[in-house]
Amino acid sequence: MKLSWEEIFGLVGIATGQTALMVLFSTIFSVLLGFPLGILLCTSEPLNGIAPKPALNQVLSRIVNIVRSFPFIILIILLFPLSRLIVHTTIGTKATIVPLSIAAAPFVARVIESSLKEVDVGVIQAARSMGSTNRQIIFKVMIPEALPSLVDGITLTVINLIGYSAMAGVVGGGGLGQLANSYGYQRFETRVLAAAVIVIILMVELIQALGSFISGRIKARR
């Protein structure tokens, strides 16, 4: 039996809310995990880091690369026990936030590392010559100088998480991905599939526009 448009709008509305919830919380947790990791990767670099620690940098870099190499679908399956431990389930919106956050954290770390490396070395040296500590250089020089690039990087992270959340729907993660799979593909409801795709595209466009606007305003104030 074909769904009515009212039923389709209702299903899409619920799924959109679930996707937004997943992306919001996984962004927060992935930034909380990835931001300090990115700072450590940048500052501990053997050649140009402000606090070179070759061994630590090598270990962290390997861990980041290993986690980033896992396809997201496989990572979700591997993290089922952790999801069950934290939220007591392996399906649904809450359970999906766990693998989403862990999958995105290494990406965030590399984005933060790359953005901080773009800071002019002369600015860092000037701060050092005035007696600034490493902590002061990081939080009062490097992060403010790299802020537009950091905003662009986090925007890219959010967009990737929207894509990841859609993939998570295939294994019961909820949201627009599960809606598109359960109704659009398995039940041959082309309208549902099209609606889910359109909403995902609109979400990506909105996030990209917002991120570009914020980054542009930061640059304009300098």
ZAKOL-871447 format. One record per atom (N, C-alpha, C): residue number from 0; x, z, y; atom name. Coordinates in Angstrom, 2 decimals. Layout:
<atoms>
resi/u/w/v/name
NUM/X/Z/Y/CA
...
</atoms>
This chain:
<atoms>
resi/u/w/v/name
0/0.84/0.00/-1.20/N
0/0.00/0.00/0.00/CA
0/0.87/0.00/1.24/C
1/0.58/-0.95/2.13/N
1/1.37/-1.09/3.34/CA
1/1.10/0.06/4.30/C
2/2.16/0.47/5.00/N
2/2.03/1.52/5.99/CA
2/1.43/0.96/7.27/C
3/0.67/1.80/7.96/N
3/0.16/1.40/9.28/CA
3/1.26/1.61/10.31/C
4/1.09/0.99/11.48/N
4/2.08/1.16/12.54/CA
4/2.17/2.62/12.98/C
5/1.05/3.30/12.96/N
5/1.06/4.71/13.33/CA
5/1.92/5.52/12.37/C
6/1.81/5.23/11.08/N
6/2.61/5.92/10.08/CA
6/4.09/5.57/10.24/C
7/4.36/4.30/10.54/N
7/5.75/3.87/10.73/CA
7/6.38/4.58/11.91/C
8/5.66/4.64/13.05/N
8/6.19/5.32/14.23/CA
8/6.43/6.80/13.95/C
9/5.52/7.41/13.17/N
9/5.69/8.81/12.82/CA
9/6.94/9.04/11.98/C
10/7.14/8.19/10.97/N
10/8.31/8.31/10.11/CA
10/9.61/8.06/10.88/C
11/9.60/7.05/11.74/N
11/10.79/6.74/12.54/CA
11/11.10/7.88/13.51/C
12/10.06/8.47/14.08/N
12/10.26/9.59/15.01/CA
12/10.92/10.77/14.33/C
13/10.44/11.13/13.14/N
13/11.02/12.25/12.39/CA
13/12.46/11.94/11.99/C
14/12.69/10.73/11.49/N
14/14.03/10.34/11.05/CA
14/15.01/10.28/12.22/C
15/14.54/9.84/13.38/N
15/15.40/9.79/14.57/CA
15/15.82/11.20/14.97/C
16/14.88/12.13/14.91/N
16/15.21/13.52/15.22/CA
16/16.24/14.09/14.26/C
17/16.09/13.75/12.97/N
17/17.05/14.23/11.97/CA
17/18.44/13.65/12.22/C
18/18.49/12.36/12.54/N
18/19.78/11.71/12.82/CA
18/20.43/12.32/14.06/C
19/19.63/12.53/15.11/N
19/20.15/13.13/16.34/CA
19/20.71/14.52/16.07/C
20/20.01/15.28/15.24/N
20/20.45/16.64/14.89/CA
20/21.77/16.60/14.13/C
21/21.84/15.70/13.14/N
21/23.07/15.56/12.36/CA
21/24.26/15.18/13.25/C
22/24.05/14.19/14.11/N
22/25.12/13.69/14.96/CA
22/25.54/14.75/15.98/C
23/24.59/15.46/16.56/N
23/24.90/16.48/17.55/CA
23/25.78/17.58/16.96/C
24/25.33/18.18/15.87/N
24/26.06/19.31/15.30/CA
24/27.37/18.89/14.65/C
25/27.38/17.73/14.01/N
25/28.63/17.26/13.40/CA
25/29.65/16.90/14.48/C
26/29.19/16.42/15.63/N
26/30.11/16.16/16.74/CA
26/30.72/17.46/17.23/C
27/29.88/18.46/17.42/N
27/30.38/19.76/17.88/CA
27/31.41/20.33/16.91/C
28/31.07/20.36/15.62/N
28/31.97/20.96/14.63/CA
28/33.23/20.13/14.43/C
29/33.11/18.81/14.46/N
29/34.29/17.97/14.27/CA
29/35.25/18.09/15.45/C
30/34.70/18.25/16.66/N
30/35.56/18.46/17.84/CA
30/36.23/19.83/17.77/C
31/35.48/20.84/17.34/N
31/36.06/22.17/17.20/CA
31/37.21/22.18/16.18/C
32/37.07/21.38/15.13/N
32/38.12/21.29/14.12/CA
32/39.24/20.35/14.55/C
33/38.87/19.20/15.11/N
33/39.84/18.16/15.40/CA
33/40.63/18.34/16.68/C
34/40.03/19.00/17.69/N
34/40.71/19.13/18.99/CA
34/42.01/19.92/18.87/C
35/41.97/21.14/18.30/N
35/43.24/21.87/18.16/CA
35/44.23/21.16/17.23/C
36/43.70/20.48/16.22/N
36/44.57/19.74/15.31/CA
36/45.27/18.61/16.05/C
37/44.53/17.91/16.92/N
37/45.13/16.83/17.71/CA
37/46.19/17.34/18.67/C
38/45.92/18.49/19.28/N
38/46.90/19.10/20.18/CA
38/48.18/19.45/19.43/C
39/48.03/20.03/18.23/N
39/49.19/20.37/17.41/CA
39/49.98/19.13/17.00/C
40/49.27/18.06/16.65/N
40/49.94/16.82/16.25/CA
40/50.77/16.25/17.40/C
41/50.23/16.35/18.60/N
41/50.92/15.80/19.77/CA
41/52.10/16.68/20.19/C
42/51.85/17.97/20.29/N
42/52.90/18.87/20.81/CA
42/54.02/19.12/19.81/C
43/53.73/18.98/18.51/N
43/54.76/19.26/17.50/CA
43/55.56/18.02/17.10/C
44/55.28/16.90/17.75/N
44/55.98/15.65/17.41/CA
44/57.49/15.82/17.60/C
45/58.29/15.39/16.63/N
45/59.75/15.63/16.70/CA
45/60.44/15.02/17.91/C
46/60.02/13.83/18.35/N
46/60.73/13.14/19.41/CA
46/60.25/13.51/20.82/C
47/58.93/13.42/21.05/N
47/58.41/13.59/22.41/CA
47/57.51/14.80/22.59/C
48/57.35/15.62/21.57/N
48/56.48/16.78/21.68/CA
48/57.07/17.86/22.57/C
49/56.21/18.62/23.24/N
49/56.70/19.68/24.12/CA
49/57.15/20.90/23.32/C
50/56.76/20.98/22.05/N
50/57.20/22.04/21.16/CA
50/57.46/21.44/19.78/C
51/58.55/20.68/19.64/N
51/58.81/19.93/18.40/CA
51/58.89/20.84/17.17/C
52/58.11/20.47/16.15/N
52/58.14/21.18/14.86/CA
52/57.97/20.10/13.78/C
53/59.05/19.44/13.40/N
53/58.97/18.30/12.47/CA
53/58.23/18.59/11.17/C
54/58.50/19.75/10.56/N
54/57.87/20.08/9.27/CA
54/56.36/20.23/9.42/C
55/55.94/20.98/10.44/N
55/54.51/21.18/10.70/CA
55/53.83/19.85/11.01/C
56/54.47/19.05/11.82/N
56/53.90/17.76/12.20/CA
56/53.73/16.86/10.98/C
57/54.70/16.88/10.10/N
57/54.64/16.05/8.89/CA
57/53.50/16.49/7.98/C
58/53.34/17.80/7.80/N
58/52.28/18.33/6.93/CA
58/50.91/17.99/7.50/C
59/50.71/18.25/8.80/N
59/49.42/17.99/9.44/CA
59/49.09/16.50/9.40/C
60/50.10/15.67/9.66/N
60/49.89/14.22/9.67/CA
60/49.47/13.73/8.29/C
61/50.08/14.27/7.25/N
61/49.73/13.87/5.88/CA
61/48.30/14.28/5.55/C
62/47.93/15.50/5.92/N
62/46.57/15.99/5.65/CA
62/45.54/15.10/6.34/C
63/45.78/14.79/7.61/N
63/44.87/13.94/8.38/CA
63/44.75/12.57/7.74/C
64/45.87/12.00/7.35/N
64/45.85/10.66/6.75/CA
64/45.13/10.64/5.41/C
65/45.31/11.70/4.61/N
65/44.66/11.77/3.30/CA
65/43.14/11.84/3.46/C
66/42.67/12.73/4.34/N
66/41.22/12.88/4.53/CA
66/40.63/11.60/5.11/C
67/41.33/10.97/6.03/N
67/40.82/9.74/6.64/CA
67/40.77/8.57/5.65/C
68/41.56/8.66/4.58/N
68/41.61/7.54/3.63/CA
68/40.42/7.53/2.67/C
69/39.68/8.65/2.58/N
69/38.55/8.71/1.67/CA
69/37.35/7.93/2.22/C
70/36.75/7.03/1.44/N
70/35.48/6.43/1.85/CA
70/34.44/7.52/2.02/C
71/33.59/7.40/3.04/N
71/32.68/8.49/3.39/CA
71/31.73/8.85/2.25/C
72/31.22/7.86/1.54/N
72/30.29/8.14/0.44/CA
72/30.96/9.00/-0.62/C
73/32.22/8.70/-0.94/N
73/32.95/9.50/-1.93/CA
73/33.20/10.90/-1.40/C
74/33.52/10.99/-0.11/N
74/33.78/12.29/0.49/CA
74/32.55/13.19/0.44/C
75/31.38/12.61/0.66/N
75/30.13/13.38/0.58/CA
75/29.99/14.00/-0.82/C
76/30.23/13.18/-1.84/N
76/30.09/13.64/-3.22/CA
76/31.10/14.75/-3.52/C
77/32.35/14.56/-3.06/N
77/33.39/15.56/-3.30/CA
77/33.07/16.88/-2.60/C
78/32.36/16.80/-1.47/N
78/32.08/18.00/-0.68/CA
78/30.73/18.63/-1.03/C
79/30.06/18.13/-2.06/N
79/28.79/18.74/-2.50/CA
79/28.93/20.25/-2.75/C
80/29.99/20.69/-3.46/N
80/30.12/22.14/-3.68/CA
80/30.26/22.93/-2.39/C
81/31.00/22.38/-1.41/N
81/31.17/23.08/-0.13/CA
81/29.85/23.13/0.63/C
82/29.11/22.03/0.61/N
82/27.80/22.01/1.27/CA
82/26.86/23.03/0.64/C
83/26.90/23.11/-0.69/N
83/26.04/24.07/-1.39/CA
83/26.45/25.51/-1.04/C
84/27.76/25.73/-0.90/N
84/28.26/27.06/-0.56/CA
84/27.84/27.48/0.85/C
85/27.87/26.54/1.78/N
85/27.61/26.88/3.18/CA
85/26.12/26.90/3.50/C
86/25.38/25.87/3.07/N
86/23.96/25.78/3.44/CA
86/23.03/25.89/2.23/C
87/23.61/26.14/1.05/N
87/22.84/26.38/-0.19/CA
87/22.04/25.17/-0.66/C
88/22.46/23.98/-0.28/N
88/21.82/22.75/-0.76/CA
88/22.79/21.59/-0.58/C
89/22.55/20.51/-1.30/N
89/23.41/19.33/-1.17/CA
89/22.65/18.12/-0.63/C
90/21.38/18.30/-0.32/N
90/20.60/17.19/0.24/CA
90/19.95/17.64/1.54/C
91/19.59/16.66/2.35/N
91/18.91/16.97/3.60/CA
91/19.85/16.99/4.79/C
92/19.27/17.19/5.96/N
92/20.00/17.12/7.22/CA
92/21.10/18.17/7.32/C
93/20.77/19.41/7.02/N
93/21.75/20.49/7.15/CA
93/22.96/20.28/6.24/C
94/22.69/19.87/5.01/N
94/23.78/19.66/4.06/CA
94/24.71/18.54/4.50/C
95/24.17/17.53/5.16/N
95/24.96/16.37/5.56/CA
95/25.90/16.69/6.70/C
96/25.56/17.68/7.51/N
96/26.40/18.05/8.65/CA
96/27.80/18.46/8.18/C
97/27.89/19.10/7.02/N
97/29.18/19.57/6.50/CA
97/30.15/18.41/6.25/C
98/29.81/17.44/5.40/N
98/30.74/16.32/5.19/CA
98/30.93/15.45/6.43/C
99/29.90/15.32/7.25/N
99/30.05/14.56/8.49/CA
99/31.13/15.18/9.38/C
100/31.08/16.49/9.52/N
100/32.04/17.19/10.38/CA
100/33.46/17.06/9.83/C
101/33.60/17.24/8.53/N
101/34.93/17.17/7.91/CA
101/35.47/15.74/7.94/C
102/34.60/14.76/7.75/N
102/35.04/13.36/7.78/CA
102/35.48/12.94/9.17/C
103/34.80/13.46/10.20/N
103/35.10/13.05/11.58/CA
103/36.25/13.83/12.19/C
104/36.54/15.03/11.69/N
104/37.58/15.88/12.28/CA
104/38.96/15.20/12.34/C
105/39.43/14.55/11.25/N
105/40.72/13.86/11.33/CA
105/40.72/12.71/12.34/C
106/39.58/12.03/12.44/N
106/39.46/10.95/13.42/CA
106/39.58/11.52/14.83/C
107/38.88/12.64/15.07/N
107/38.97/13.30/16.37/CA
107/40.41/13.73/16.66/C
108/41.08/14.26/15.65/N
108/42.46/14.71/15.82/CA
108/43.36/13.56/16.27/C
109/43.21/12.41/15.64/N
109/44.03/11.25/16.02/CA
109/43.67/10.74/17.42/C
110/42.39/10.80/17.76/N
110/41.96/10.39/19.10/CA
110/42.56/11.31/20.15/C
111/42.51/12.62/19.91/N
111/43.08/13.59/20.85/CA
111/44.58/13.39/20.96/C
112/45.23/13.24/19.83/N
112/46.68/13.03/19.83/CA
112/47.05/11.80/20.64/C
113/46.36/10.69/20.40/N
113/46.64/9.44/21.10/CA
113/46.41/9.57/22.60/C
114/45.33/10.24/22.99/N
114/45.01/10.41/24.41/CA
114/46.06/11.26/25.12/C
115/46.49/12.33/24.47/N
115/47.48/13.22/25.09/CA
115/48.84/12.54/25.20/C
116/49.14/11.64/24.27/N
116/50.41/10.93/24.33/CA
116/50.48/9.94/25.50/C
117/49.30/9.59/26.03/N
117/49.26/8.65/27.14/CA
117/49.63/9.30/28.46/C
118/49.68/10.63/28.49/N
118/50.01/11.34/29.73/CA
118/51.45/11.03/30.12/C
119/51.65/10.73/31.40/N
119/52.98/10.38/31.91/CA
119/53.96/11.52/31.65/C
120/55.08/11.17/31.04/N
120/56.10/12.18/30.73/CA
120/56.63/12.84/31.99/C
121/56.69/12.07/33.09/N
121/57.18/12.61/34.35/CA
121/56.33/13.77/34.86/C
122/55.01/13.67/34.65/N
122/54.11/14.74/35.07/CA
122/54.39/16.01/34.26/C
123/54.62/15.84/32.97/N
123/54.93/16.98/32.11/CA
123/56.26/17.61/32.50/C
124/57.25/16.78/32.76/N
124/58.56/17.29/33.15/CA
124/58.50/18.02/34.49/C
125/57.68/17.51/35.40/N
125/57.52/18.18/36.70/CA
125/56.90/19.56/36.52/C
126/55.90/19.65/35.65/N
126/55.27/20.94/35.38/CA
126/56.27/21.89/34.72/C
127/57.08/21.36/33.82/N
127/58.09/22.17/33.15/CA
127/59.11/22.70/34.15/C
128/59.52/21.85/35.10/N
128/60.52/22.26/36.08/CA
128/60.00/23.35/37.01/C
129/58.69/23.46/37.15/N
129/58.11/24.50/37.99/CA
129/57.84/25.79/37.21/C
130/58.30/25.82/35.98/N
130/58.20/27.05/35.19/CA
130/56.94/27.19/34.37/C
131/56.21/26.11/34.18/N
131/54.97/26.19/33.39/CA
131/55.28/26.42/31.92/C
132/54.46/27.22/31.28/N
132/54.60/27.45/29.85/CA
132/53.97/26.28/29.08/C
133/54.23/26.22/27.79/N
133/53.62/25.17/26.97/CA
133/52.10/25.21/27.05/C
134/51.53/26.41/27.00/N
134/50.08/26.57/27.08/CA
134/49.54/26.02/28.40/C
135/50.24/26.34/29.49/N
135/49.82/25.85/30.81/CA
135/49.94/24.33/30.90/C
136/51.00/23.78/30.31/N
136/51.18/22.33/30.33/CA
136/50.05/21.63/29.57/C
137/49.67/22.21/28.43/N
137/48.62/21.61/27.62/CA
137/47.28/21.63/28.34/C
138/46.88/22.83/28.83/N
138/45.52/23.00/29.35/CA
138/45.38/22.70/30.84/C
139/46.47/22.71/31.59/N
139/46.38/22.45/33.02/CA
139/46.98/21.12/33.45/C
140/47.71/20.49/32.54/N
140/48.33/19.20/32.87/CA
140/47.86/18.10/31.91/C
141/48.15/18.27/30.63/N
141/47.91/17.19/29.67/CA
141/46.42/16.88/29.49/C
142/45.62/17.91/29.23/N
142/44.19/17.67/29.00/CA
142/43.49/17.12/30.24/C
143/43.70/17.72/31.45/N
143/43.07/17.12/32.65/CA
143/43.50/15.68/32.90/C
144/44.79/15.39/32.69/N
144/45.29/14.03/32.91/CA
144/44.70/13.04/31.91/C
145/44.47/13.50/30.70/N
145/43.97/12.62/29.64/CA
145/42.46/12.61/29.53/C
146/41.77/13.30/30.43/N
146/40.32/13.50/30.29/CA
146/39.51/12.22/30.15/C
147/39.73/11.19/30.97/N
147/38.95/9.95/30.77/CA
147/39.13/9.35/29.38/C
148/40.37/9.35/28.90/N
148/40.64/8.82/27.57/CA
148/40.02/9.71/26.49/C
149/40.00/11.02/26.72/N
149/39.39/11.94/25.76/CA
149/37.88/11.70/25.67/C
150/37.26/11.47/26.81/N
150/35.82/11.18/26.83/CA
150/35.52/9.90/26.07/C
151/36.34/8.87/26.30/N
151/36.17/7.60/25.57/CA
151/36.33/7.81/24.07/C
152/37.30/8.64/23.69/N
152/37.53/8.90/22.28/CA
152/36.40/9.66/21.61/C
153/35.86/10.66/22.30/N
153/34.75/11.42/21.75/CA
153/33.50/10.55/21.68/C
154/33.33/9.66/22.66/N
154/32.22/8.71/22.61/CA
154/32.31/7.84/21.36/C
155/33.51/7.37/21.08/N
155/33.72/6.56/19.87/CA
155/33.44/7.38/18.61/C
156/33.80/8.66/18.64/N
156/33.53/9.54/17.51/CA
156/32.03/9.67/17.26/C
157/31.27/9.87/18.32/N
157/29.81/10.00/18.19/CA
157/29.21/8.73/17.59/C
158/29.68/7.58/18.05/N
158/29.18/6.30/17.54/CA
158/29.51/6.16/16.05/C
159/30.72/6.54/15.67/N
159/31.09/6.50/14.25/CA
159/30.21/7.44/13.42/C
160/29.89/8.60/13.99/N
160/29.06/9.57/13.28/CA
160/27.64/9.04/13.08/C
161/27.16/8.26/14.01/N
161/25.84/7.63/13.83/CA
161/25.88/6.71/12.62/C
162/26.96/5.94/12.50/N
162/27.13/5.07/11.35/CA
162/27.28/5.85/10.06/C
163/28.07/6.93/10.10/N
163/28.24/7.78/8.92/CA
163/26.91/8.40/8.50/C
164/26.13/8.85/9.48/N
164/24.85/9.50/9.16/CA
164/23.90/8.52/8.47/C
165/23.98/7.25/8.86/N
165/23.15/6.23/8.20/CA
165/23.57/6.05/6.75/C
166/24.89/6.07/6.50/N
166/25.38/5.95/5.13/CA
166/24.99/7.17/4.30/C
167/24.98/8.34/4.93/N
167/24.62/9.57/4.22/CA
167/23.19/9.53/3.71/C
168/22.34/8.74/4.38/N
168/20.95/8.63/3.96/CA
168/20.79/8.05/2.57/C
169/21.78/7.29/2.13/N
169/21.72/6.67/0.80/CA
169/21.78/7.73/-0.31/C
170/22.44/8.86/-0.03/N
170/22.56/9.92/-1.03/CA
170/21.73/11.15/-0.64/C
171/20.61/10.90/0.03/N
171/19.68/11.98/0.34/CA
171/20.00/12.79/1.56/C
172/20.74/12.20/2.49/N
172/21.14/12.93/3.69/CA
172/20.09/13.01/4.77/C
173/18.97/12.32/4.60/N
173/17.93/12.33/5.62/CA
173/18.25/11.37/6.76/C
174/17.40/11.38/7.76/N
174/17.63/10.55/8.94/CA
174/17.23/9.10/8.76/C
175/17.69/8.29/9.70/N
175/17.31/6.87/9.71/CA
175/17.87/6.10/8.51/C
176/19.03/6.51/8.02/N
176/19.60/5.85/6.85/CA
176/18.75/6.00/5.62/C
177/18.28/7.22/5.39/N
177/17.41/7.45/4.23/CA
177/16.07/6.75/4.40/C
178/15.55/6.75/5.62/N
178/14.28/6.06/5.88/CA
178/14.41/4.56/5.58/C
179/15.50/3.97/6.08/N
179/15.72/2.54/5.85/CA
179/15.88/2.22/4.37/C
180/16.54/3.13/3.64/N
180/16.75/2.91/2.21/CA
180/15.47/3.16/1.40/C
181/14.82/4.30/1.65/N
181/13.66/4.70/0.84/CA
181/12.45/3.81/1.08/C
182/12.19/3.50/2.34/N
182/11.00/2.71/2.68/CA
182/11.34/1.24/2.90/C
183/12.36/1.00/3.73/N
183/12.68/-0.38/4.07/CA
183/13.19/-1.20/2.90/C
184/14.07/-0.61/2.08/N
184/14.68/-1.35/0.97/CA
184/13.91/-1.18/-0.33/C
185/13.72/0.07/-0.76/N
185/13.11/0.32/-2.07/CA
185/11.62/-0.03/-2.11/C
186/10.93/0.13/-0.99/N
186/9.49/-0.16/-0.97/CA
186/9.16/-1.47/-0.25/C
187/10.21/-2.21/0.09/N
187/10.05/-3.53/0.70/CA
187/9.24/-3.48/2.01/C
188/9.40/-2.39/2.77/N
188/8.75/-2.28/4.08/CA
188/9.71/-2.81/5.15/C
189/9.67/-4.10/5.37/N
189/10.59/-4.74/6.30/CA
189/10.46/-4.18/7.71/C
190/9.26/-3.81/8.10/N
190/9.04/-3.27/9.44/CA
190/9.76/-1.94/9.63/C
191/9.75/-1.12/8.59/N
191/10.44/0.16/8.66/CA
191/11.95/-0.05/8.77/C
192/12.47/-0.97/7.97/N
192/13.89/-1.29/8.00/CA
192/14.30/-1.79/9.38/C
193/13.50/-2.70/9.93/N
193/13.79/-3.25/11.25/CA
193/13.73/-2.17/12.32/C
194/12.73/-1.30/12.24/N
194/12.58/-0.22/13.23/CA
194/13.76/0.73/13.18/C
195/14.21/1.07/11.97/N
195/15.36/1.98/11.82/CA
195/16.62/1.36/12.41/C
196/16.84/0.08/12.13/N
196/18.02/-0.61/12.66/CA
196/17.98/-0.67/14.18/C
197/16.81/-0.98/14.74/N
197/16.67/-1.06/16.20/CA
197/16.96/0.29/16.85/C
198/16.45/1.37/16.27/N
198/16.69/2.70/16.83/CA
198/18.18/3.06/16.77/C
199/18.84/2.74/15.67/N
199/20.27/3.01/15.55/CA
199/21.05/2.24/16.62/C
200/20.70/0.97/16.81/N
200/21.36/0.15/17.84/CA
200/21.15/0.75/19.22/C
201/19.92/1.19/19.50/N
201/19.62/1.78/20.80/CA
201/20.40/3.08/21.01/C
202/20.53/3.89/19.95/N
202/21.29/5.13/20.04/CA
202/22.76/4.85/20.36/C
203/23.33/3.85/19.69/N
203/24.73/3.48/19.93/CA
203/24.91/3.00/21.37/C
204/24.00/2.15/21.82/N
204/24.09/1.62/23.19/CA
204/23.98/2.74/24.22/C
205/23.07/3.68/23.97/N
205/22.88/4.80/24.90/CA
205/24.12/5.68/24.96/C
206/24.68/6.03/23.80/N
206/25.87/6.87/23.76/CA
206/27.05/6.17/24.44/C
207/27.21/4.87/24.17/N
207/28.32/4.13/24.77/CA
207/28.17/4.06/26.29/C
208/26.97/3.82/26.76/N
208/26.73/3.75/28.20/CA
208/26.98/5.10/28.86/C
209/26.52/6.17/28.23/N
209/26.72/7.52/28.78/CA
209/28.21/7.88/28.81/C
210/28.92/7.59/27.71/N
210/30.35/7.88/27.66/CA
210/31.13/7.10/28.70/C
211/30.81/5.82/28.86/N
211/31.49/4.98/29.86/CA
211/31.21/5.47/31.27/C
212/29.97/5.91/31.50/N
212/29.59/6.43/32.82/CA
212/30.38/7.70/33.16/C
213/30.45/8.63/32.22/N
213/31.17/9.88/32.46/CA
213/32.66/9.62/32.67/C
214/33.23/8.77/31.82/N
214/34.65/8.43/31.96/CA
214/34.92/7.76/33.29/C
215/34.03/6.85/33.71/N
215/34.20/6.16/34.98/CA
215/34.12/7.11/36.17/C
216/33.20/8.09/36.10/N
216/33.08/9.07/37.19/CA
216/34.31/9.94/37.31/C
217/34.89/10.30/36.17/N
217/36.12/11.11/36.19/CA
217/37.26/10.33/36.84/C
218/37.38/9.06/36.46/N
218/38.43/8.22/37.05/CA
218/38.22/8.03/38.54/C
219/36.96/7.88/38.97/N
219/36.66/7.63/40.38/CA
219/36.97/8.84/41.26/C
220/36.93/10.02/40.68/N
220/37.19/11.24/41.46/CA
220/38.66/11.54/41.65/C
221/39.50/10.75/40.99/N
221/40.95/11.00/41.11/CA
221/41.55/10.33/42.35/C
</atoms>
